[in-house]
Amino acid sequence: MPCQLWPFTTPGISDELFEQLPGIPMSKRETRLLLIAQLRLQQDSVLWDIGAGTGTIPVETGLLCPQGRIVAIERDEEVASLIRRNCDRFEVQNVDVIVGSAPECLQDIVQAPQRVCIEGGRPIKVILQQVWPHLQSPGRVVATAVSLESLYAISETLAQLQARNIEVVQSVINRLETRGQHQFFAAVDPTFILSGEKL
């Protein structure tokens, strides 16, 4: 049965359909689509989403992987509750929400991932280093960077881990917005999406 709120098989749920909280980050639709494409999911994939924020990636990937399992990791209980509410909105039942800080909480997760998405986390190098031994082979890691420092830290760590087939994509997206009686193009914050494989 398709979800009533998003009765489509394609990803790209409109941002305004998600419940949001002030100050809680949310992957914008177009950036989310690029990120999901880099994950290269299968219907039964096990995905860890570290720094799940509003829960857009768990919802989208939960719908795309009906036989899979999505583990959404978020350190704040209020934000974790938001993720659960968004999963309920879209009738997604294959998402487990873990309240905890990465990398400390990773050792308690039972299912090893085939895919890992890292959307947040200040100790990004440490998170990547701790995730790598858990990642099944073959597997993929996808991480986002919005600053030069995080871009460098992720690329350096992927190289140190000897990740294969490293790719870097930068999103440059503009949306048409109405302001008063005129329409303008407004830029969505540019994001680097880095990916690498464990073979």
C-alpha positions in Angstrom: 0.0 0.0 0.0 1.5 3.4 -1.0 1.7 6.1 1.6 -1.3 8.5 1.3 0.9 11.6 1.9 3.4 10.6 -0.8 1.8 8.0 -3.1 4.8 7.9 -5.5 7.6 5.4 -6.0 10.2 8.1 -6.8 12.0 9.9 -4.0 12.0 13.6 -3.6 9.3 14.3 -1.0 8.5 18.0 -0.9 10.2 19.7 2.1 6.9 21.2 3.4 5.4 17.8 3.9 7.8 17.0 6.7 7.2 18.2 10.3 10.0 20.5 11.2 11.5 22.1 14.3 13.2 25.5 14.4 16.9 25.2 14.2 16.9 21.5 13.3 18.7 20.9 10.0 16.9 19.3 7.1 18.4 18.1 3.9 16.6 20.0 1.1 14.8 17.9 -1.5 17.3 18.4 -4.3 20.4 17.8 -2.1 18.6 14.7 -0.7 18.1 13.3 -4.1 21.8 13.6 -4.9 22.7 12.0 -1.6 20.3 9.1 -2.1 21.7 8.5 -5.6 25.2 8.2 -4.1 24.0 5.6 -1.5 23.1 3.2 -4.3 20.5 1.4 -2.2 18.9 -2.0 -2.7 15.5 -3.1 -1.5 17.0 -4.9 1.5 19.8 -2.5 2.4 20.8 -1.9 6.0 21.5 1.8 6.3 22.9 3.8 9.2 22.0 7.5 9.1 24.2 9.4 11.5 23.0 12.8 12.4 19.5 12.1 11.0 18.1 15.6 11.9 14.5 16.0 10.7 14.5 12.4 9.4 14.1 13.1 5.7 16.7 10.5 4.7 15.3 7.8 7.0 11.8 8.4 5.6 12.9 8.5 1.9 15.2 5.5 2.2 12.7 3.6 4.4 10.2 3.9 1.5 12.8 2.9 -1.1 14.0 -0.2 0.9 10.8 -1.9 2.0 12.7 -5.1 3.0 15.6 -3.1 4.4 16.4 -1.6 7.8 17.2 2.0 8.5 19.0 3.0 11.7 18.6 6.8 12.4 21.1 8.0 15.0 20.4 11.4 16.7 21.8 12.6 20.0 18.9 14.8 21.1 15.7 13.1 22.4 13.4 15.9 21.1 14.9 15.6 17.6 14.7 11.7 17.8 11.0 12.2 18.6 10.6 14.4 15.5 12.1 11.6 13.3 9.6 9.1 14.7 6.7 11.5 14.0 7.9 12.0 10.4 8.2 8.2 10.0 4.6 7.9 11.2 3.4 10.7 8.9 4.7 8.7 5.9 3.8 5.3 7.3 7.4 4.1 7.4 7.8 1.2 9.7 11.4 -0.1 9.0 13.3 2.7 10.8 14.9 2.3 14.2 15.7 5.6 16.0 18.7 5.5 18.3 19.2 8.3 20.8 22.9 8.7 21.3 26.1 10.4 20.2 28.3 8.9 17.5 30.7 7.3 17.6 30.1 6.1 21.2 26.7 4.6 20.4 27.7 2.7 17.3 29.0 -0.4 19.1 25.5 -1.0 20.6 23.8 -1.3 17.1 23.2 -5.0 16.3 22.8 -4.9 12.5 26.0 -4.1 10.6 25.4 -1.6 7.7 25.9 -2.0 4.0 25.4 1.7 3.6 26.3 4.6 5.9 25.1 8.2 5.6 26.8 10.8 7.7 25.0 14.1 7.7 26.3 15.6 10.9 28.7 15.0 13.8 31.5 17.3 14.9 34.2 14.6 15.3 33.7 13.6 11.6 37.1 12.0 11.3 36.5 9.9 14.4 33.0 8.9 13.3 34.3 7.8 9.9 37.1 5.8 11.5 34.8 4.1 13.9 32.1 3.4 11.3 34.5 1.7 8.9 35.1 -1.6 10.8 31.3 -2.0 11.2 30.6 -1.5 7.4 30.0 -4.7 5.5 32.1 -5.4 2.4 31.1 -4.4 -0.2 29.6 -1.3 1.3 29.4 2.5 0.8 29.8 5.6 3.0 28.3 8.9 1.9 29.0 12.0 3.9 28.0 15.7 3.5 30.2 18.7 4.0 29.2 22.3 4.1 32.5 23.8 5.3 36.0 23.6 3.9 37.2 22.0 7.1 34.7 19.2 7.0 35.3 18.7 3.3 39.0 18.3 4.0 38.5 16.1 7.0 36.2 13.7 5.2 38.4 13.4 2.0 41.5 12.9 4.1 39.9 10.2 6.2 38.5 8.3 3.2 42.0 8.3 1.7 43.5 7.0 5.0 40.9 4.3 5.2 41.8 3.3 1.6 38.2 3.7 0.4 37.8 2.9 -3.2 35.9 4.7 -6.0 35.8 8.0 -4.1 33.5 10.6 -5.6 32.8 14.2 -4.7 29.8 16.1 -6.0 28.8 19.6 -5.1 25.2 20.7 -5.4 24.5 24.1 -6.9 20.7 24.5 -6.8 18.4 27.4 -7.3 14.7 27.4 -6.6 12.0 29.7 -8.0 10.4 31.7 -5.2 7.7 34.2 -5.2 8.3 37.5 -3.4 5.5 39.9 -3.5 4.4 40.1 -7.2 7.7 38.9 -8.6 9.5 35.5 -9.0 13.2 35.2 -8.2 15.7 32.3 -8.1 17.0 31.7 -4.6 20.0 29.6 -4.0 19.9 26.5 -1.8 23.0 26.3 0.4 25.7 24.5 -1.6 26.7 21.1 -0.1 29.6 18.7 -0.9 28.5 15.0 -1.1 31.5 12.6 -0.7 31.3 8.9 -1.2 33.6 5.9 -1.0 33.4 2.2 -1.1 34.7 -0.6 1.1 35.5 -3.6 -1.2 
